[in-house]
């Protein structure tokens, strides 16, 4: 529902305006050479062509991205679990619930088209990659599906190209799987996939645009020791935040019988294959990936990871968390049987406990200012919707667009937003028409200057 109350901001207008006059390949090349190595993000910005010429399509694009993302999460989790459909559905539902409930920043990752293209799309494509790999691994070795392996290779090349963090994490995980003999793939097609992933990572990290951005900041000095300390603090913060979720711990316990049944499965299972290595592998990859990503942000940018980057890190945490749990179950709990309670009072008590945890979990941002706010993203979304904040925000944005289309003057002052729903609001233009966000907004609507009515203290 909230997808239809979403509205563009900042980069949405800038990219939409640029693609009206510049072909997508030319735009991708310019970004790669001057700004950043996110070539896949630039290529997938082709969806902005629809928004550029049909701005009313924006909420439908957001709805489509969210739908694909949730479907991808569910199907990918279910594809990794062999056995009955009930176990598959439980696994997929668990990942969707945790993914949406504690999504670090939906305003940038779900309801902002630029964020959806750059950070939601690689997560969805990663789900597709896992689905295809699970199917290929479970099929007999004598069967070759060349078209599927080709698609896997293309996905492996494209996924790192959405952000430097995605490239770093993929390079870390794929490198670990190739180094350890127990996990090294045996099919020759998988080696080509590894080459494709490595190529995509290097294309992203070594892009000329990355170094252009560094040279554009002559005053920035890399302080290794200081960055390491900040990265350790930031990584600890993320881990305490996410592991401290009671809902995560409760749903992990719910998944233990499914994990045990999967570990006992005698057929070919990609999930079992990924957890046959050292038991410390996935916990180590979790810590190394989080620390390396946070350290990279502090070293290159001088600040911690943006909230939209934490969206990627959170799902990396979930994957490593459940792989670590599955490895422990497969190693230490194969003998004794794990059961779900059969008595209805126990089942009812477990269900009520989960519901209570969902509505009363800890302050997931660990910030004093967030005390009293919704315990998770889903509850906050319902608050924004049922309180009317999302509707008032939507109506004001529509009134702005109507004003800009009907007024013939080149300079327009628009009304400020009466409310900024936490789930939907990312950024707004300011009362300074010279700022780049205001200029992009004005160019998109064919104006020379657009600004928000300044508050009384700024007049």
C-alpha positions in Angstrom: 0.0 0.0 0.0 2.7 2.5 0.9 4.4 2.0 -2.4 1.6 4.0 -4.0 2.4 6.9 -1.6 6.1 6.9 -2.6 7.6 9.9 -4.5 10.9 10.6 -6.2 13.8 12.6 -4.6 17.2 14.0 -5.5 18.9 11.5 -7.8 15.6 10.3 -9.2 15.1 13.6 -10.8 18.8 14.0 -11.8 19.0 10.6 -13.5 15.5 10.9 -15.1 16.5 14.3 -16.6 19.9 13.0 -17.9 18.4 10.0 -19.6 15.9 12.1 -21.6 18.8 13.3 -23.8 21.6 10.7 -23.2 21.5 7.1 -24.4 21.8 4.6 -21.6 25.2 3.2 -22.8 26.7 6.6 -23.0 25.4 7.4 -19.6 26.8 4.2 -18.2 30.2 4.9 -19.8 30.3 8.5 -18.4 29.4 7.3 -14.9 32.0 4.6 -15.0 34.8 6.9 -16.2 34.1 9.9 -14.0 32.0 9.0 -11.0 32.0 5.3 -9.9 32.4 1.7 -11.0 28.8 0.8 -10.5 28.3 -0.2 -14.1 25.3 -2.5 -13.4 23.5 0.2 -11.5 24.0 2.5 -14.4 22.7 0.0 -16.9 19.7 -0.9 -14.8 19.0 2.9 -14.6 17.2 2.3 -17.9 14.0 1.9 -15.8 14.3 5.7 -15.2 13.3 6.2 -18.8 9.8 5.1 -17.9 9.7 7.4 -14.9 11.3 10.3 -17.0 8.5 10.3 -19.6 5.7 9.0 -17.4 6.3 10.3 -13.8 3.0 8.8 -12.7 4.6 5.3 -13.2 6.9 5.9 -10.2 4.8 4.2 -7.5 4.2 1.2 -9.8 7.9 0.8 -10.3 8.4 0.9 -6.5 5.7 -1.7 -6.1 7.2 -3.9 -8.7 10.7 -3.8 -7.1 9.3 -4.6 -3.7 7.3 -7.5 -5.1 10.2 -9.0 -7.0 12.4 -8.6 -3.9 10.0 -10.4 -1.5 9.3 -13.1 -4.1 13.0 -13.6 -4.7 13.7 -13.9 -1.0 10.9 -16.5 -0.5 11.8 -18.6 -3.5 15.6 -18.5 -2.9 15.2 -19.6 0.7 12.8 -22.4 -0.3 15.0 -23.6 -3.1 17.9 -24.2 -0.7 15.8 -26.6 1.5 15.1 -30.0 0.2 12.2 -32.0 1.4 8.4 -31.2 1.9 6.8 -28.0 0.8 5.9 -27.2 4.4 9.6 -26.9 5.3 10.3 -24.8 2.2 7.4 -22.4 3.0 8.5 -22.0 6.6 12.1 -21.2 5.5 11.0 -18.7 2.9 8.5 -17.0 5.2 11.1 -16.8 8.0 13.6 -14.9 5.7 10.9 -12.6 4.3 9.7 -11.8 7.9 13.2 -11.0 9.2 14.2 -9.2 6.0 11.3 -6.8 6.0 10.9 -6.5 9.8 14.4 -5.2 10.4 15.2 -3.7 7.0 17.6 -0.9 8.2 16.3 2.0 6.1 13.3 1.4 3.9 13.0 5.0 2.8 16.3 4.6 0.9 16.2 0.9 0.0 12.6 0.2 -0.8 10.7 3.4 -1.5 13.4 5.4 -3.4 13.9 4.4 -7.0 17.6 5.2 -7.1 18.1 3.1 -3.9 15.9 0.3 -5.3 17.9 0.1 -8.5 21.3 0.2 -6.8 20.7 -1.8 -3.6 17.5 -3.8 -4.0 18.2 -5.1 -7.5 21.5 -6.9 -6.6 19.7 -8.6 -3.6 17.0 -9.8 -6.0 19.5 -10.9 -8.6 21.5 -12.7 -5.8 18.3 -14.6 -5.0 18.1 -15.6 -8.6 21.7 -16.7 -8.6 21.2 -18.9 -5.5 18.0 -20.5 -7.1 19.9 -21.4 -10.3 22.9 -22.7 -8.4 20.7 -24.8 -6.1 19.0 -26.4 -9.1 22.2 -27.1 -10.9 23.9 -28.6 -7.9 20.9 -30.9 -7.2 20.8 -32.2 -10.8 22.9 -35.2 -11.8 26.4 -34.4 -13.0 25.9 -35.8 -16.4 23.1 -33.3 -17.1 24.4 -30.0 -18.6 22.1 -27.0 -18.8 24.3 -24.6 -20.8 21.7 -21.8 -20.9 21.3 -21.8 -17.1 25.1 -21.8 -16.6 25.4 -18.9 -19.0 22.7 -17.0 -17.0 24.5 -17.8 -13.8 27.7 -16.4 -15.2 25.9 -13.2 -16.4 24.4 -12.7 -13.0 27.8 -13.3 -11.4 29.3 -10.6 -13.6 26.5 -8.1 -13.0 25.8 -8.4 -9.2 29.2 -6.9 -8.1 28.6 -4.0 -10.5 25.9 -2.4 -8.3 28.1 -1.2 -5.5 31.6 -1.4 -4.2 30.3 -3.1 -1.0 28.6 -5.9 -3.1 31.9 -6.4 -5.0 33.9 -6.7 -1.8 31.5 -9.2 -0.2 31.3 -11.3 -3.3 35.0 -11.3 -3.7 35.4 -12.4 -0.1 32.9 -15.2 -0.2 33.8 -16.6 -3.6 37.5 -16.5 -2.7 36.9 -18.4 0.5 34.9 -21.1 -1.4 37.7 -21.5 -3.9 40.5 -21.6 -1.4 39.1 -24.3 0.9 39.4 -27.8 -0.8 36.3 -29.1 0.9 34.1 -26.4 -0.7 35.9 -26.0 -4.1 33.4 -26.7 -6.9 34.1 -29.7 -9.1 32.1 -28.8 -12.2 34.1 -26.9 -14.8 31.2 -24.6 -15.4 31.4 -23.3 -11.8 35.0 -22.2 -12.4 33.8 -20.0 -15.3 31.2 -18.5 -13.0 34.0 -17.8 -10.5 35.9 -16.0 -13.2 32.8 -14.0 -14.1 32.3 -13.0 -10.5 35.9 -12.0 -10.1 35.8 -10.0 -13.3 32.7 -8.1 -12.2 34.3 -7.3 -8.8 37.5 -6.0 -10.4 35.6 -4.0 -12.9 33.7 -2.3 -10.1 36.6 -1.7 -7.7 39.2 -0.6 -10.3 37.0 1.7 -12.3 38.6 5.1 -13.3 35.6 6.9 -11.7 36.5 5.6 -8.3 39.9 7.2 -8.5 38.4 10.4 -10.0 36.3 10.8 -6.8 39.2 10.2 -4.6 41.3 12.8 -6.4 38.4 15.2 -6.2 38.8 15.2 -2.4 42.4 16.6 -2.0 41.9 17.3 1.7 41.0 13.7 2.6 43.8 11.7 4.2 43.6 8.0 4.9 44.2 7.3 8.6 44.5 3.5 8.8 44.6 3.1 12.6 41.8 5.6 13.2 39.7 3.9 10.5 40.3 0.4 12.1 39.2 1.7 15.5 36.1 3.2 14.0 35.4 0.1 12.0 35.7 -2.2 15.0 33.2 0.1 16.9 30.8 0.2 14.0 30.9 -3.5 13.4 30.3 -4.2 17.1 27.3 -1.8 16.9 25.8 -3.6 14.0 26.3 -7.1 15.5 24.8 -6.1 18.9 21.9 -4.4 17.1 21.0 -7.4 14.8 21.9 -10.3 17.1 20.1 -8.6 19.9 16.8 -9.0 18.1 14.6 -11.4 20.1 12.6 -12.2 17.0 15.7 -13.3 15.1 16.7 -15.6 18.0 13.2 -17.0 18.3 12.8 -17.7 14.5 16.3 -19.3 14.5 15.0 -21.8 17.1 11.9 -22.4 14.9 14.2 -23.2 12.0 16.3 -25.7 13.9 14.2 -28.8 13.1 14.2 -27.9 9.4 17.9 -27.4 9.5 18.4 -30.8 11.1 16.2 -32.5 8.5 18.2 -30.8 5.7 21.5 -31.9 7.3 20.2 -35.5 7.2 19.2 -35.3 3.6 21.0 -37.9 1.6 20.7 -36.3 -1.8 22.6 -33.4 -3.3 21.9 -30.2 -1.5 23.7 -26.9 -2.1 22.9 -25.8 1.5 24.7 -28.9 2.9 27.6 -28.4 0.5 28.1 -24.8 1.6 28.3 -25.9 5.2 30.6 -28.9 4.9 33.8 -26.9 5.5 35.2 -25.8 8.8 32.5 -24.8 11.3 34.2 -21.5 11.8 34.0 -20.5 8.2 30.7 -18.7 8.0 31.1 -16.9 11.4 34.5 -15.7 10.2 33.1 -14.6 6.9 30.3 -12.7 8.7 32.8 -10.9 10.9 35.3 -10.3 8.2 32.7 -9.1 5.7 31.1 -6.6 8.1 34.3 -5.3 9.4 35.9 -5.0 5.9 32.8 -3.1 4.6 32.7 -0.7 7.4 36.5 -0.2 7.3 36.3 0.4 3.6 33.7 3.2 4.1 35.7 4.9 6.8 38.9 4.7 4.8 37.6 5.9 1.5 34.8 8.3 2.5 35.9 9.3 6.0 32.5 8.3 7.4 30.7 5.1 8.3 28.4 3.2 5.9 25.3 5.0 4.7 22.0 3.6 5.8 21.4 2.2 2.3 24.7 0.3 2.5 23.5 -1.1 5.8 20.6 -2.6 3.9 23.0 -4.8 2.0 25.1 -5.6 5.1 22.0 -6.7 7.0 21.1 -9.3 4.4 24.7 -10.5 4.2 24.4 -10.9 8.0 21.2 -12.9 7.7 22.8 -15.3 5.1 25.9 -15.9 7.2 23.9 -16.2 10.4 21.7 -19.0 9.1 24.5 -20.8 7.3 26.5 -20.7 10.5 23.5 -22.1 12.4 23.0 -24.8 9.9 26.7 -25.8 10.1 26.4 -26.1 13.9 23.2 -28.2 13.7 24.7 -30.4 11.0 27.9 -31.0 13.0 26.6 -31.3 16.6 23.0 -32.3 16.5 22.7 -35.2 14.0 21.9 -37.9 16.6 19.1 -36.5 18.7 15.8 -35.6 17.0 14.5 -32.0 17.1 10.7 -31.8 17.1 8.0 -29.1 17.0 5.6 -29.3 19.9 2.5 -31.3 19.1 0.2 -30.2 21.9 -1.9 -27.3 20.9 -1.3 -25.3 24.1 2.4 -25.3 23.5 1.9 -24.3 19.8 -0.4 -21.6 20.9 2.0 -20.3 23.5 4.9 -20.3 20.9 2.7 -18.3 18.4 1.7 -15.8 21.0 5.4 -15.4 22.1 6.4 -14.7 18.5 3.6 -12.1 18.1 4.7 -10.4 21.3 8.3 -10.3 20.3 7.3 -8.8 16.9 5.5 -5.9 18.6 7.8 -5.4 21.6 11.3 -6.0 20.4 14.3 -3.9 21.3 15.0 -0.4 19.9 16.6 -1.7 16.7 18.5 1.5 15.9 20.1 1.6 19.4 19.5 5.4 19.4 18.2 7.4 22.3 16.1 9.5 20.0 14.3 6.4 18.7 13.0 5.4 22.2 9.2 5.1 21.9 9.2 4.5 18.1 8.1 1.4 16.4 10.1 -1.7 17.3 10.5 -2.7 13.6 10.0 -1.6 10.1 6.7 -3.3 9.5 5.1 -1.7 12.6 6.4 1.7 11.6 5.0 1.3 8.1 1.5 0.6 9.6 1.9 3.6 11.9 2.7 5.8 8.9 -0.2 4.5 6.9 -2.9 4.3 9.6 -2.0 7.7 11.2 -2.6 9.4 7.9 1.0 10.7 7.6 1.6 8.9 4.4 -1.6 10.1 2.8 -0.8 13.8 3.8 2.7 13.4 2.5 1.3 12.0 -0.8 -1.3 14.7 -1.2 1.3 17.5 -0.7 3.7 16.0 -3.2 0.8 15.7 -5.8 -0.1 19.3 -5.1 3.5 20.4 -5.8 3.5 18.5 -9.2 0.2 20.1 -10.2 1.5 23.5 -9.2 4.7 23.1 -11.3 2.8 21.9 -14.3 0.2 24.7 -14.3 2.4 27.8 -13.3 4.1 29.3 -16.4 6.8 31.2 -14.5 10.3 29.8 -14.5 10.8 30.3 -10.7 8.4 28.6 -8.4 8.1 28.4 -4.6 6.4 25.3 -3.3 4.8 24.5 0.0 6.8 22.6 2.6 5.9 19.0 3.5 3.4 18.9 6.4 4.8 15.5 7.5 7.7 13.3 6.8 6.7 9.6 7.3 9.7 7.7 8.4 9.1 4.8 6.1 8.7 6.9 3.0 10.6 10.1 3.4 14.3 10.1 2.2 15.0 13.7 1.3 13.4 16.9 0.2 14.5 20.0 -1.8 15.5 23.0 0.4 14.7 26.7 0.4 18.0 27.4 -1.4 17.4 27.1 -5.2 21.1 26.9 -5.9 21.6 23.5 -4.3 22.0 20.6 -6.7 18.9 18.8 -5.5 16.8 21.9 -6.2 18.4 22.3 -9.6 17.7 18.7 -10.6 14.1 19.1 -9.4 13.7 22.3 -11.4 15.2 20.8 -14.6 13.0 17.8 -14.4 9.9 20.0 -14.5 11.4 22.5 -17.0 11.9 25.3 -14.6 14.9 27.5 -13.8 14.5 27.6 -10.0 12.3 25.7 -7.5 12.5 26.1 -3.8 10.5 25.3 -0.7 8.9 28.1 1.3 11.5 28.8 4.0 10.6 28.5 7.7 10.0 31.7 9.6 13.5 31.6 11.3 15.2 31.4 7.9 13.4 34.4 6.3 
